[in-house]
């Protein structure tokens, strides 16, 4: 997120909060801004306008409500919170303060998703009927803090990766979800949180979305996506299991240190290569009455009665979806343009994720009540 914030013409980075002293000191030196050990100290600075909240999920409600109490707008990472009660507390705090919340669900901003949504809305291929999204990744074997492997603390794929899939489906349909049904799996006792899921989402429109996710670092669905990684960079076809192997023999404390080192200010920061293709999230197939669509490496592939064709998209920029999240907050604050991915939108995605968890545990279909229309 930092490169996008630093490059945005309407943003000046004024400070940060980080509890780990070595990371805090390196951040302050690298970015040349003050860094504090508590978010309250940061938010109490009178010259600030907004904060970007990337703290662990369970802290979002405190951090966003405190910032709102200081008159600060906020971008908050997904999931917005771990309960609907916390989501409502954040929305209420922003309403009382007159501040804006934007929830950073980035893949809804992917250029290919936006273009397919335009085609759906135009009726060019007839009514939308079905969405299929399949993601296989190394998610569960990236370095984790202990709470990231604890479902009760918001760990695992159900809070961290499945919301991307929900967001994509909601963006493409544009309407309300009616109900969800899911089965999830915890397949590695050493990492006791959900790492796999298969789900069915039904919209009021009658559209059905099937979502599959596995984070067990075996098959890589980028094989179905032209060997382009999530951020748009080309990747090797011969790295299966590398993340799993890198953690072998590490204690939880060693892994937590590795996790810290991979973040901003850490000495082991993973640099994201500049994209050469479009960002994506797994293999996505969108079916309408008169044709199907899927993202290509550089645009959108359309399969209809005329055959197969590709709609090219403008060359990818670094972090295009993150740039759009910042634009959404900026336009809401500076130009009074209503934010699409606001607190109510974020709460509806949280409701869907929680319903999938309940469905999986209780083996039943779960209806939804908090949905909002995309617009």
LINZI-V730905 format. One line per field, one symbol per residue. ss: DSSP state (2 for helix, 1 for strand, 0 for the rest). A space follows every 10 residues. Layout:
ss=???
//
This chain:
ss=0222222000 0000111000 2222222222 2001110022 2220000001 1110002222 2222222220 0011111000 0002222222 2222222000 1111002220 2222222222 2200000111 1111110022 2000022220 2220002222 0222222222 2220001111 1111100000 0000011111 1110000111 1111000000 2222200100 0001000000 0222220000 0222222222 2000000000 0000000000 0011111100 1111100011 1111001111 1100000002 2222222222 2222000000 0022222222 2222222222 2200011000 00000
//
